[in-house]
Amino acid sequence: MDTSLTQSITKLAKGEILRVDDAIGQSIAVVSGMVWVTQEGDPRDTFLSDGESFVFNHRGTALAQAITDTRLIAFVGEAAEVIETEPTPAVTEAMAEYRELVARIHLHRDLAVTAQLARVPAHQVA
């Protein structure tokens, strides 16, 4: 049985980075806040927020940078460390695009709900 993994709440201030070496198979879960996750050898980037988790699926180093003050549970080995830094321009730009996309999704959802309600006779809406 592998007992090298630890489970603890890690607090990351906005801009701080959790670096995980030999990340494959290890994971993190965001309790509150938002992180940007990137892995060595993986061109995709992932954003996690409250209640979301991520399992690292590539060998090498992985980074999770706090977009906001964040608390997360790290299921990682001893090769993890927190690095203090400021968000890069690329992260700032990606987050602006992400927020814009989320706002558009919420607008479309609200419009769809309104349209659905408009099809229902008023006496049936309660």
C-alpha positions in Angstrom: 0.0 0.0 0.0 1.3 3.4 -1.0 1.4 5.6 2.1 3.5 8.5 0.6 0.6 10.6 -0.4 -0.7 13.2 2.0 -4.0 15.0 2.3 -4.1 18.5 3.6 -5.7 21.9 3.1 -3.3 24.2 1.3 -4.0 27.9 1.2 -2.7 29.8 -1.9 -2.8 33.6 -2.1 -3.7 35.1 -5.4 -0.8 34.5 -7.7 0.9 31.7 -5.7 1.7 28.5 -7.5 1.5 24.9 -6.2 4.3 23.0 -8.0 3.9 19.2 -8.1 6.8 17.1 -9.4 6.1 13.6 -10.7 2.5 14.6 -10.8 0.9 11.7 -12.7 -1.8 10.0 -10.6 -1.9 12.7 -7.9 -4.8 15.1 -7.6 -6.1 18.4 -6.1 -9.6 19.5 -5.1 -10.6 23.1 -4.8 -12.5 23.9 -1.6 -12.9 27.6 -2.3 -11.4 30.0 -4.9 -10.0 29.3 -8.4 -6.8 27.8 -9.8 -5.3 27.5 -13.3 -3.8 24.0 -13.8 -1.2 23.2 -16.4 0.9 20.0 -16.9 4.2 19.4 -18.6 3.6 17.8 -22.0 -0.1 18.7 -22.1 -1.1 21.7 -24.3 -4.5 22.1 -22.5 -5.0 24.4 -19.5 -7.7 23.7 -17.0 -9.5 26.1 -14.6 -10.9 24.7 -11.4 -13.2 26.5 -8.9 -15.2 25.6 -5.8 -15.9 21.9 -5.5 -14.0 20.9 -8.6 -11.1 18.4 -8.7 -8.4 17.4 -11.1 -6.2 14.2 -11.4 -2.8 14.9 -13.0 -2.5 12.5 -16.0 0.9 13.4 -17.4 4.4 12.6 -16.2 6.6 15.5 -15.2 5.8 18.8 -13.4 2.4 20.3 -13.0 1.5 23.7 -11.7 -1.7 25.1 -10.1 -1.7 28.9 -9.9 -4.3 30.6 -7.7 -6.4 33.1 -9.7 -8.0 34.2 -6.5 -7.2 33.4 -2.9 -7.8 29.7 -2.8 -8.0 26.8 -0.4 -7.5 23.4 -1.9 -6.9 19.8 -0.8 -3.8 18.4 -2.3 -3.5 14.6 -2.6 0.2 14.9 -3.5 3.5 13.5 -2.4 6.5 15.2 -0.9 7.5 16.7 -4.2 5.0 19.6 -3.9 5.8 23.1 -3.0 4.1 26.5 -3.0 5.8 29.2 -5.1 4.9 32.9 -4.6 4.5 34.9 -7.8 2.3 37.4 -9.5 -0.1 36.3 -12.2 1.4 36.4 -15.7 -0.1 38.5 -18.4 -1.2 35.3 -20.1 -3.1 34.1 -17.0 -4.7 37.5 -16.6 -5.8 37.5 -20.2 -7.1 33.9 -20.0 -9.1 34.7 -16.8 -10.7 37.8 -18.5 -11.7 35.5 -21.4 -13.0 32.9 -19.0 -15.1 35.5 -17.1 -16.5 36.8 -20.3 -17.4 33.3 -21.5 -19.1 32.5 -18.1 -21.1 35.8 -18.3 -22.3 34.9 -21.8 -23.3 31.4 -20.7 -25.2 32.8 -17.8 -27.0 35.3 -20.0 -28.0 32.6 -22.5 -29.2 30.4 -19.6 -31.3 33.2 -18.2 -32.7 34.0 -21.7 -33.6 30.3 -22.2 -35.4 30.2 -18.8 -37.3 33.4 -19.6 -38.3 32.1 -23.0 -39.4 28.8 -21.5 -41.5 30.6 -18.9 -43.0 32.8 -21.6 -44.5 29.7 -23.2 -46.3 28.7 -20.1 -49.7 30.3 -19.4 -49.6 32.8 -16.6 -52.1 30.9 -14.4 -49.7 27.9 -14.5 -46.7 29.8 -13.2 -46.5 29.6 -9.5 
